[in-house]
């Protein structure tokens, strides 16, 4: 993953542009297999200042997925824009999703880690072929849709007599 590391110690305090190509080999090198094939282009802009580095990520490309419903392959198109601020501090850590603390003497930042995380977070939990997504959205938007039902005693016809066992149970009171 050295191809995706950026040497920050040698960068001057100005804006720097980097381009990365993320292909199958990049995704196979990761611990988690997101999909079989993927091709993405990433543009990373690092704006270095004395106390922090502002990083803007623009990622676009396609991932080859398998539909969870029909098992048909389809391509998912992603266009992502993300930001991270690398703030210099005494101890490395993550303050939030958008702020990461790095030490002053840190030599490089592994941009590949962040590129992979952004793509992984953009993957849908339910992978549906685009032809199914339209029908599911229509069904989910319908308010008050009844999926399962069962007859309850409240819905019972008033003219129909109640089971005598229930009538006896209604008369029982609990004594404390």
Contact map, one row per residue, 1 for C-alpha under 8 A:
11111000000000000000000001000000000000000000000000000000000000000000000000000000000000000000000000000000000001010000000000000000000000000000000000000000000000000000000000000000
11111000000000000000000000000000000000000000000000000000000000000000000000000000000000000000000000000000000001000000000000000000000000000000000000000000000000000000000000000000
11111000000000000000000000000000000000000000000000000000000000000000000000000000000000000000000000000000000000000000000000000000000000000000000000000000000000000000000000000000
11111100000000000001000000000000000000000000000000000000000000000000000000000000000000000000000000000000000001110000000000000000000000000000000000000000000000000000000000000000
11111110000000000000000000000000000000000000000000000000000000000000000000000000000000000000000000000000000111110000000000000000000000000000000000000000000000000000000000000000
00011111000000000000000000000000000000000000000000000000000000000000000000000000000000000000000000000000000111100000000000000000000000000000000000000000000000000000000000000000
00001111111000000000000000000000000000000000000000000000000000000000000000000000000000000000000000000000001110000000000000000000000000000000000000000000000000000000000000000000
00000111111000000000000000000000000000000000000000000000000000000000000000000000000000000000000000000000011110000000000000000000000000000000000000000000000000000000000000000000
00000011111000000000000000000000000000000000000000000000000000000000000000000000000000000000000000000000111100000000000000000000000000000000000000000000000000000000000000000000
00000011111100000000000000000000000000000000000000000000000000000000000000000000000000000000000000000000000000000000000000000000000000000000000000000000000000000000000000000000
00000011111111000000000000000000000000000000000100000000000000000000000000000000000000000000000000000000000000000000000000000000000000000000000000000000000000000000000000000000
00000000011111000000000000000000000000000000000100000000000000000000000000000000000000000000000000000000000000000000000000000000000000000000000000000000000000000000000000000000
00000000001111100000000000000000000000000000001111000000000000000000000000000000000000000000000000000000000000000000000000000000000000000000000000000000000000000000000000000000
00000000001111110000000000000000000000000000001110000000000000000000000000000000000000000000000000000000000000000000000000000000000000000000000000000000000000000000000000000000
00000000000011111000000000000000000000000000111100000000000000000000000000000000000000000000000000000000000000000000000000000000000000000000000000000000000000000000000000000000
00000000000001111100000000000000000000000000111100000000000000000000000000000000000000000000000000000000000000000000000000000000000000000000000000000000000000000000000000000000
00000000000000111110000000000000000000000011110000000000000000000000000000000000000000000000000000000000000000000000000000000000000000000000000000000000000000000000000000000000
00000000000000011111000000000000000000000011100000000000000000000000000000000000000000000000000000000000000000000000000000000000000000000000000000000000000000000000000000000000
00000000000000001111100000000000000000001111000000000000000000000000000000000000000000000000000000000000000000000000000000000000000000000000000000000000000000000000000000000000
00010000000000000111110000000000000000001110000000000000000000000000000000000000000000000000000000000000000000000000000000000000000000000000000000000000000000000000000000000000
00000000000000000011111000000000000000111100000000000000000000000000000000000000000000000000000000000000000000000000000000000000000000000000000000000000000000000000000000000000
00000000000000000001111111100000000001111100000000000000000000000000000000000000000000000000000000000000000000000000000000000000000000000000000000000000000000000000000000000000
00000000000000000000111111100000000011110000000000000000000000000000000000000000000000000000000000000000000000000000000000000000000000000000000000000000000000000000000000000000
00000000000000000000011111110000000111100000000000000000000000000000000000000000000000000000000000000000000000000000000000000000000000000000000000000000000000000000000000000000
00000000000000000000011111111000000000000000000000000000000000000000000000000000000000000000000000000000000000000000000000000000000000000000000000000000000000000000000000000000
10000000000000000000011111111100000000000000000000000000000000000000000000000000000000000000000000000000000000000000000000000000000000000000000000000000000000000000000000000000
00000000000000000000011111111100110011000000000000000000000000000000000000000000000000000000000000000000000000000001000000000000000000000000000000000000000000000000000000000000
00000000000000000000000111111110100000000000000000000000000000000000000000000000000000000000000000000000000000000000000000000000000000000000000000000000000000000000000000000000
00000000000000000000000011111110000000000000000000000000000000000000000000000000000000000000000000000000000000000000000000000000000000000000000000000000000000000000000000000000
00000000000000000000000001111111100000000000000000000000000000000000000000000000000000000000000000000000000000000000000000000000000000000000000000000000000000000000000000000000
00000000000000000000000000011111100000000000000000000000000000000000000000000000000000000000000000000000000000000000000000000000000000000000000000000000000000000000000000000000
00000000000000000000000000000111110000000000000000000000000000000000000000000000000000000000000000000000000000000000000000000000000000000000000000000000000000000000000000000000
00000000000000000000000000110111111100000000000000000000000000000000000000000000000000000000000000000000000000000000000000000000000000000000000000000000000000000000000000000000
00000000000000000000000000100001111100000000000000000000000000000000000000000000000000000000000000000000000000000000000100000000000000000000000000000000000000000000000000000000
00000000000000000000000000000000111111000000000000000000000000111000000000000000000000000000000000000000000000000000000000000000000000000000000000000000000000000000000000000000
00000000000000000000000100000000111111000000000000000000000000111000000000000000000000000000000000000000000000000000000000000000000000000000000000000000000000000000000000000000
00000000000000000000001100100000001111100000000000000000000000111000000000000000000000000000000000000000000000000000000000000000000000000000000000000000000000000000000000000000
00000000000000000000011100100000001111110000000000000000000011110000000000000000000000000000000000000000000000000000000000000000000000000000000000000000000000000000000000000000
00000000000000000000111100000000000011111000000000000000000011100000000000000000000000000000000000000000000000000000000000000000000000000000000000000000000000000000000000000000
00000000000000000000111000000000000001111100000000000000001111000000000000000000000000000000000000000000000000000000000000000000000000000000000000000000000000000000000000000000
00000000000000000011110000000000000000111110000000000000001110000000000000000000000000000000000000000000000000000000000000000000000000000000000000000000000000000000000000000000
00000000000000000011110000000000000000011111000000000000111100000000000000000000000000000000000000000000000000000010000000000000000000000000000000000000000000000000000000000000
00000000000000001111000000000000000000001111100000000000111000000000000000000000000000000000000000000000000000000000000000000000000000000000000000000000000000000000000000000000
00000000000000001110000000000000000000000111110000000011110000000000000000000000000000000000000000000000000000000000000000000000000000000000000000000000000000000000000000000000
00000000000000111100000000000000000000000011111000000111100000000000000000000000000000000000000000000000000000000000000000000000000000000000000000000000000000000000000000000000
00000000000000111000000000000000000000000001111100001111000000000000000000000000000000000000000000000000000000000000000000000000000000000000000000000000000000000000000000000000
00000000000011110000000000000000000000000000111110001110000000000000000000000000000000000000000000000000000000000000000000000000000000000000000000000000000000000000000000000000
00000000001111110000000000000000000000000000011111011100000000000000000000000000000000000000000000000000000000000000000000000000000000000000000000000000000000000000000000000000
00000000000011000000000000000000000000000000001111111100000000000000000000000000000000000000000000000000000000000000000000000000000000000000000000000000000000000000000000000000
00000000000010000000000000000000000000000000000111110000000000000000000000000000000000000000000000000000000000000000000000000000000000000000000000000000000000000000000000000000
00000000000000000000000000000000000000000000000011111000000000000000000000000000000000110000000000000000000000000000000000000000000000000000000000000000000000000000000000000000
00000000000000000000000000000000000000000000000111111100000000000000000000000000000011110000000000000000000000000000000000000000000000000000000000000000000000000000000000000000
00000000000000000000000000000000000000000000011110111110000000000000000000000000000011100000000000000000000000000000000000000000000000000000000000000000000000000000000000000000
00000000000000000000000000000000000000000000111110011111000000000000000000000000001111000000000000000000000000000000000000000000000000000000000000000000000000000000000000000000
00000000000000000000000000000000000000000001111000001111100000000000000000000000001111000000000000000000000000000000000000000000000000000000000000000000000000000000000000000000
00000000000000000000000000000000000000000001110000000111110000000000000000000000111100000000000000000000000000000000000000000000000000000000000000000000000000000000000000000000
00000000000000000000000000000000000000000111100000000011111000000000000000000001111000000000000000000000000000000010000000000000000000000000000000000000000000000000000000000000
00000000000000000000000000000000000000000111000000000001111100000000000000000011110000000000000000000000000000000000000000000000000000000000000000000000000000000000000000000000
00000000000000000000000000000000000000011110000000000000111110000000000000000111100000000000000000000000000000000010000000000000000000000000000000000000000000000000000000000000
00000000000000000000000000000000000000011100000000000000011111000000000000001111000000000000000000000000000000000000000000000000000000000000000000000000000000000000000000000000
00000000000000000000000000000000000001111000000000000000001111100000000000001110000000000000000000000000000000000000000000000000000000000000000000000000000000000000000000000000
00000000000000000000000000000000000001110000000000000000000111110000000000111100000000000000000000000000000000000000000000000000000000000000000000000000000000000000000000000000
00000000000000000000000000000000001111100000000000000000000011111000000000111100000000000000000000000000000000000000000000000000000000000000000000000000000000000000000000000000
00000000000000000000000000000000001111000000000000000000000001111100000011110000000000000000000000000000000000000000000000000000000000000000000000000000000000000000000000000000
00000000000000000000000000000000001110000000000000000000000000111110000011110000000000000000000000000000000000000000000000000010000000000000000000000000000000000000000000000000
00000000000000000000000000000000000000000000000000000000000000011111001111000000000000000000000000000000000000000000000000000011100000000000000000000000000000000000000000000000
00000000000000000000000000000000000000000000000000000000000000001111111111000000000000000000000000000000000000000000000000000011100000000000000000000000000000000000000000000000
00000000000000000000000000000000000000000000000000000000000000000111111000000000000000000000000000000000000000000000000000000111000000000000000000000000000000000000000000000000
00000000000000000000000000000000000000000000000000000000000000000011111000000000000000000000000000000000000000000000000000000001000000000000000000000000000000000000000000000000
00000000000000000000000000000000000000000000000000000000000000000011111100000000000000000000000000000000000000000000000000000000100000000000000000000000000000000000000000000000
00000000000000000000000000000000000000000000000000000000000000000111111110000000000000000000000000000000000000000000000000000000000000000000000000000000000000000000000000000000
00000000000000000000000000000000000000000000000000000000000000000110011111000000000000000000000000000000000000000000000000000000100000000000000000000000000000000000000000000000
00000000000000000000000000000000000000000000000000000000000000011110001111100000000000000000000000000000000000000000000000000000100000000000000000000000000000000000000000000000
00000000000000000000000000000000000000000000000000000000000000011110000111110000000000000000000000000000000000000000000000000000100000000000000000000000000000000000000000000000
00000000000000000000000000000000000000000000000000000000000001111000000011111000000000000000000000000000000000000000000000000000000000000000000000000000000000000000000000000000
00000000000000000000000000000000000000000000000000000000000001111000000001111100000000000000000000000000000000000000000000000000000000000000000000000000000000000000000000000000
00000000000000000000000000000000000000000000000000000000000111100000000000111110000000000000000000000000000000000000000000000000000000000000000000000000000000000000000000000000
00000000000000000000000000000000000000000000000000000000001111100000000000011111000000000000000000000000000000000000000001000000000000000000000000000000000000000000000000000000
00000000000000000000000000000000000000000000000000000000011110000000000000001111100000000000000000000000000000000000000000000000000000000000000000000000000000000000000000000000
00000000000000000000000000000000000000000000000000000000111100000000000000000111110000000000000000000000000000000000010000000000000000000000000000000000000000000000000000000000
00000000000000000000000000000000000000000000000000000001111000000000000000000011111000000000000000000000000000000000000000000000000000000000000000000000000000000000000000000000
00000000000000000000000000000000000000000000000000000001110000000000000000000001111100000000000000000000000000000000010000000000000000000000000000000000000000000000000000000000
00000000000000000000000000000000000000000000000000000111100000000000000000000000111110000000000001000000000000000000000000000000000000000000000000000000000000000000000000000000
00000000000000000000000000000000000000000000000000000111000000000000000000000000011111000000000011110000000000000000000000000000000000000000000000000000000000000000000000000000
00000000000000000000000000000000000000000000000000011110000000000000000000000000001111100000000001110000000000000000000000000000000000000000000000000000000000000000000000000000
00000000000000000000000000000000000000000000000000011110000000000000000000000000000111110000000000111100000000000000000000000000000000000000000000000000000000000000000000000000
00000000000000000000000000000000000000000000000000111000000000000000000000000000000011111000000000111100000000000000000000000000000000000000000000000000000000000000000000000000
00000000000000000000000000000000000000000000000000110000000000000000000000000000000001111100000000001111000000000000000000000000000000000000000000000000000000000000000000000000
00000000000000000000000000000000000000000000000000000000000000000000000000000000000000111111000000001111000000000000000000000000000000000000000000000000000000000000000000000000
00000000000000000000000000000000000000000000000000000000000000000000000000000000000000011111000000000111000000000000000000000000000000000000000000000000000000000000000000000000
00000000000000000000000000000000000000000000000000000000000000000000000000000000000000001111100000001110000000000000000000000000000000000000000000000000000000000000000000000000
00000000000000000000000000000000000000000000000000000000000000000000000000000000000000001111110000011110000000000000000000000000000000000000000000000000000000000000000000000000
00000000000000000000000000000000000000000000000000000000000000000000000000000000000000000011111000011100000000000000000000000000000000000000000000000000000000000000000000000000
00000000000000000000000000000000000000000000000000000000000000000000000000000000000000000001111110111000000000000000000000000000000000000000000000000000000000000000000000000000
00000000000000000000000000000000000000000000000000000000000000000000000000000000000000000000111111111000000000000000000000000000000000000000000000000000000000000000000000000000
00000000000000000000000000000000000000000000000000000000000000000000000000000000000000000000011111110000000000000000000000000000000000000000000000000000000000000000000000000000
00000000000000000000000000000000000000000000000000000000000000000000000000000000000100000000011111110000000000000000000000000000000000000000000000000000000000000000000000000000
00000000000000000000000000000000000000000000000000000000000000000000000000000000001110000000001111110000000000000000000000000000000000000000000000000000000000000000000000000000
00000000000000000000000000000000000000000000000000000000000000000000000000000000000111100000011111111000000000000000000000000000000000000000000000000000000000000000000000000000
00000000000000000000000000000000000000000000000000000000000000000000000000000000000111100001111111111100000000000000000000000000000000000000000000000000000000000000000000000000
00000000000000000000000000000000000000000000000000000000000000000000000000000000000001111011111000111110000000000000000000000000000000000000000000000000000000000000000000000000
00000000000000000000000000000000000000000000000000000000000000000000000000000000000001111111100000011111010000000000000000000000000000000000000000000000000000000000000000000000
00000000000000000000000000000000000000000000000000000000000000000000000000000000000000011111000000001111110000000000000000000000000000000000000000000000000000000000000000000000
00000000000000000000000000000000000000000000000000000000000000000000000000000000000000011100000000000111110000000000000000000000000000000000000000000000000000000000000000000000
00000000100000000000000000000000000000000000000000000000000000000000000000000000000000000000000000000011111000000000000000000000000000000000000000000000000000000000000000000000
00000001100000000000000000000000000000000000000000000000000000000000000000000000000000000000000000000111111110000000000000000000000000000000000000000000000000000000000000000000
00000011100000000000000000000000000000000000000000000000000000000000000000000000000000000000000000000000111110000000000000000000000000000000000000000000000000000000000000000000
00001111100000000000000000000000000000000000000000000000000000000000000000000000000000000000000000000000011111000000000000000000000000000000000000000000000000000000000000000000
00001111000000000000000000000000000000000000000000000000000000000000000000000000000000000000000000000000011111100000000000000000000000000000000000000000000000000000000000000000
11011100000000000000000000000000000000000000000000000000000000000000000000000000000000000000000000000000000111111100000000000000000000000000000000000000000000000000000000000000
00011100000000000000000000000000000000000000000000000000000000000000000000000000000000000000000000000000000011111110000000000000000000000000000000000000000000000000000000000000
10011000000000000000000000000000000000000000000000000000000000000000000000000000000000000000000000000000000001111111000000000000000000000000000000000000000000000000000000000000
00000000000000000000000000000000000000000000000000000000000000000000000000000000000000000000000000000000000001111111100000000000000000000000000000000000000000000000000000000000
00000000000000000000000000000000000000000000000000000000000000000000000000000000000000000000000000000000000001111111110000000000000000000000000000000000000000000000000000000000
00000000000000000000000000000000000000000100000000000000101000000000000000000000000000000000000000000000000000111111111000000000000000000000000000000000000000000000000000000000
00000000000000000000000000100000000000000000000000000000000000000000000000000000000000000000000000000000000000011111111100000000000000000000000000000000000000000000000000000000
00000000000000000000000000000000000000000000000000000000000000000000000000000000000000000000000000000000000000001111111110000000000000000000000000000000000000000000000000000000
00000000000000000000000000000000000000000000000000000000000000000000000000000001010000000000000000000000000000000111111111000000000000000000000000000000000000000000000000000000
00000000000000000000000000000000000000000000000000000000000000000000000000000000000000000000000000000000000000000011111111100000000000000000000000000000000000000000000000000000
00000000000000000000000000000000010000000000000000000000000000000000000000000000000000000000000000000000000000000001111111100000000000000000000000000000000000000000000000000000
00000000000000000000000000000000000000000000000000000000000000000000000000000000000000000000000000000000000000000000111111110000000000000000000000000000000000000000000000000000
00000000000000000000000000000000000000000000000000000000000000000000000000000100000000000000000000000000000000000000011111110000000000000000000000000000000000000000000000000000
00000000000000000000000000000000000000000000000000000000000000000000000000000000000000000000000000000000000000000000001111111000000000000000000000000000000000000000000000000000
00000000000000000000000000000000000000000000000000000000000000000000000000000000000000000000000000000000000000000000000011111110000000000000000000000000000000000000000000000000
00000000000000000000000000000000000000000000000000000000000000000000000000000000000000000000000000000000000000000000000000111110000000000000000000000000000000000000000000000000
00000000000000000000000000000000000000000000000000000000000000000001000000000000000000000000000000000000000000000000000000011111000000000000000000000000000000000000000000000000
00000000000000000000000000000000000000000000000000000000000000001111000000000000000000000000000000000000000000000000000000011111100000000000000000000000000000000000000000000000
00000000000000000000000000000000000000000000000000000000000000000111100000000000000000000000000000000000000000000000000000000111111110000000000000000000000000000000000000000000
00000000000000000000000000000000000000000000000000000000000000000110010111000000000000000000000000000000000000000000000000000011111110000000000000000000000000000000000000000000
00000000000000000000000000000000000000000000000000000000000000000000000000000000000000000000000000000000000000000000000000000001111111000000000000000000000000000000000000000000
00000000000000000000000000000000000000000000000000000000000000000000000000000000000000000000000000000000000000000000000000000001111111100000000000000000000000000000000000000000
00000000000000000000000000000000000000000000000000000000000000000000000000000000000000000000000000000000000000000000000000000001111111110000000000000000000000000000000000000000
00000000000000000000000000000000000000000000000000000000000000000000000000000000000000000000000000000000000000000000000000000001111111111000000000000000000000000000000000000000
00000000000000000000000000000000000000000000000000000000000000000000000000000000000000000000000000000000000000000000000000000000011111111100000000000000000000000000000000000000
00000000000000000000000000000000000000000000000000000000000000000000000000000000000000000000000000000000000000000000000000000000001111111110000000000000000000000000000000000000
00000000000000000000000000000000000000000000000000000000000000000000000000000000000000000000000000000000000000000000000000000000000111111111000000000000000000000000000000000000
00000000000000000000000000000000000000000000000000000000000000000000000000000000000000000000000000000000000000000000000000000000000011111111100000000000000000000000000000000000
00000000000000000000000000000000000000000000000000000000000000000000000000000000000000000000000000000000000000000000000000000000000001111111110000000000000000000000000000000000
00000000000000000000000000000000000000000000000000000000000000000000000000000000000000000000000000000000000000000000000000000000000000111111110000000000000000000000000000000000
00000000000000000000000000000000000000000000000000000000000000000000000000000000000000000000000000000000000000000000000000000000000000011111111000000000000000000000000000000000
00000000000000000000000000000000000000000000000000000000000000000000000000000000000000000000000000000000000000000000000000000000000000001111111000000000000000000000000000000000
00000000000000000000000000000000000000000000000000000000000000000000000000000000000000000000000000000000000000000000000000000000000000000111111110000000000000000000000000000000
00000000000000000000000000000000000000000000000000000000000000000000000000000000000000000000000000000000000000000000000000000000000000000001111110000000000000000000000000000000
00000000000000000000000000000000000000000000000000000000000000000000000000000000000000000000000000000000000000000000000000000000000000000000011111000000000000000000000000000000
00000000000000000000000000000000000000000000000000000000000000000000000000000000000000000000000000000000000000000000000000000000000000000000011111100000000000000000000000000000
00000000000000000000000000000000000000000000000000000000000000000000000000000000000000000000000000000000000000000000000000000000000000000000000111111000000000000000000000000000
00000000000000000000000000000000000000000000000000000000000000000000000000000000000000000000000000000000000000000000000000000000000000000000000011111000000000000000000000000000
00000000000000000000000000000000000000000000000000000000000000000000000000000000000000000000000000000000000000000000000000000000000000000000000001111100000000000000000000000000
00000000000000000000000000000000000000000000000000000000000000000000000000000000000000000000000000000000000000000000000000000000000000000000000001111110000000000000000000000000
00000000000000000000000000000000000000000000000000000000000000000000000000000000000000000000000000000000000000000000000000000000000000000000000000011111000000000000000000000000
00000000000000000000000000000000000000000000000000000000000000000000000000000000000000000000000000000000000000000000000000000000000000000000000000001111101100000000000000000000
00000000000000000000000000000000000000000000000000000000000000000000000000000000000000000000000000000000000000000000000000000000000000000000000000000111111100000000000000000000
00000000000000000000000000000000000000000000000000000000000000000000000000000000000000000000000000000000000000000000000000000000000000000000000000000011111100000000000000000000
00000000000000000000000000000000000000000000000000000000000000000000000000000000000000000000000000000000000000000000000000000000000000000000000000000001111100000000000000000000
00000000000000000000000000000000000000000000000000000000000000000000000000000000000000000000000000000000000000000000000000000000000000000000000000000011111110000000000000000000
00000000000000000000000000000000000000000000000000000000000000000000000000000000000000000000000000000000000000000000000000000000000000000000000000000011111111010000000000000000
00000000000000000000000000000000000000000000000000000000000000000000000000000000000000000000000000000000000000000000000000000000000000000000000000000000001111110000000000000000
00000000000000000000000000000000000000000000000000000000000000000000000000000000000000000000000000000000000000000000000000000000000000000000000000000000000111111000000000000000
00000000000000000000000000000000000000000000000000000000000000000000000000000000000000000000000000000000000000000000000000000000000000000000000000000000000011111000000000000000
00000000000000000000000000000000000000000000000000000000000000000000000000000000000000000000000000000000000000000000000000000000000000000000000000000000000111111100000000000000
00000000000000000000000000000000000000000000000000000000000000000000000000000000000000000000000000000000000000000000000000000000000000000000000000000000000001111110000000000000
00000000000000000000000000000000000000000000000000000000000000000000000000000000000000000000000000000000000000000000000000000000000000000000000000000000000000011111011000000000
00000000000000000000000000000000000000000000000000000000000000000000000000000000000000000000000000000000000000000000000000000000000000000000000000000000000000001111111000000000
00000000000000000000000000000000000000000000000000000000000000000000000000000000000000000000000000000000000000000000000000000000000000000000000000000000000000000111111100000000
00000000000000000000000000000000000000000000000000000000000000000000000000000000000000000000000000000000000000000000000000000000000000000000000000000000000000000011111110000000
00000000000000000000000000000000000000000000000000000000000000000000000000000000000000000000000000000000000000000000000000000000000000000000000000000000000000000111111111000000
00000000000000000000000000000000000000000000000000000000000000000000000000000000000000000000000000000000000000000000000000000000000000000000000000000000000000000111111111100000
00000000000000000000000000000000000000000000000000000000000000000000000000000000000000000000000000000000000000000000000000000000000000000000000000000000000000000001111111110000
00000000000000000000000000000000000000000000000000000000000000000000000000000000000000000000000000000000000000000000000000000000000000000000000000000000000000000000111111110000
00000000000000000000000000000000000000000000000000000000000000000000000000000000000000000000000000000000000000000000000000000000000000000000000000000000000000000000011111111000
00000000000000000000000000000000000000000000000000000000000000000000000000000000000000000000000000000000000000000000000000000000000000000000000000000000000000000000001111111000
00000000000000000000000000000000000000000000000000000000000000000000000000000000000000000000000000000000000000000000000000000000000000000000000000000000000000000000000111111100
00000000000000000000000000000000000000000000000000000000000000000000000000000000000000000000000000000000000000000000000000000000000000000000000000000000000000000000000001111110
00000000000000000000000000000000000000000000000000000000000000000000000000000000000000000000000000000000000000000000000000000000000000000000000000000000000000000000000000011111
00000000000000000000000000000000000000000000000000000000000000000000000000000000000000000000000000000000000000000000000000000000000000000000000000000000000000000000000000001111
00000000000000000000000000000000000000000000000000000000000000000000000000000000000000000000000000000000000000000000000000000000000000000000000000000000000000000000000000000111
